[in-house]
Amino acid sequence: MKLKELLDRLNSITKENPQALDMLVVASTDEEGNSFSPLLYSPSLGVYDNGDFVSEKDFEILGMKKSASNALCIN
């Protein structure tokens, strides 16, 4: 999913259900919905590669450029 698709869906949800703006956001641990937990962290940009994610906050330490970001992590 691209960020634009997520924003479009979130905007649609809040337009139809304004009360959703005050609801807790949770994430499923897997596609089968075996368990759920609240989102704990603010979204962060970074690099996603082959199941690993490096947050932008670690780029300087790793000698990476900010332009390397290719993903947004939501939790």
Contacts in CASP RR format, 6 or more apart in sequence:
PFRMAT RR
TARGET T0000
AUTHOR 0000-0000-0000
METHOD contacts of the structure
MODEL  1
MKLKELLDRLNSITKENPQALDMLVVASTDEEGNSFSPLLYSPSLGVYDN
GDFVSEKDFEILGMKKSASNALCIN
3 72 0 8 1.000
13 20 0 8 1.000
14 20 0 8 1.000
14 21 0 8 1.000
24 38 0 8 1.000
25 38 0 8 1.000
25 39 0 8 1.000
26 36 0 8 1.000
26 37 0 8 1.000
26 38 0 8 1.000
26 39 0 8 1.000
27 36 0 8 1.000
27 37 0 8 1.000
27 38 0 8 1.000
27 39 0 8 1.000
27 74 0 8 1.000
27 75 0 8 1.000
28 34 0 8 1.000
28 35 0 8 1.000
28 36 0 8 1.000
29 35 0 8 1.000
29 36 0 8 1.000
29 37 0 8 1.000
39 74 0 8 1.000
39 75 0 8 1.000
40 75 0 8 1.000
41 75 0 8 1.000
43 72 0 8 1.000
43 73 0 8 1.000
43 74 0 8 1.000
44 55 0 8 1.000
44 56 0 8 1.000
44 57 0 8 1.000
44 72 0 8 1.000
44 73 0 8 1.000
45 55 0 8 1.000
45 56 0 8 1.000
45 69 0 8 1.000
45 71 0 8 1.000
45 72 0 8 1.000
45 73 0 8 1.000
46 53 0 8 1.000
46 54 0 8 1.000
46 55 0 8 1.000
46 56 0 8 1.000
46 59 0 8 1.000
46 68 0 8 1.000
46 69 0 8 1.000
46 70 0 8 1.000
46 71 0 8 1.000
46 72 0 8 1.000
46 73 0 8 1.000
47 53 0 8 1.000
47 54 0 8 1.000
47 64 0 8 1.000
47 68 0 8 1.000
47 69 0 8 1.000
47 70 0 8 1.000
47 71 0 8 1.000
48 70 0 8 1.000
48 71 0 8 1.000
48 73 0 8 1.000
49 70 0 8 1.000
53 71 0 8 1.000
53 73 0 8 1.000
54 62 0 8 1.000
54 64 0 8 1.000
55 73 0 8 1.000
56 66 0 8 1.000
56 69 0 8 1.000
58 64 0 8 1.000
59 65 0 8 1.000
59 66 0 8 1.000
59 68 0 8 1.000
END
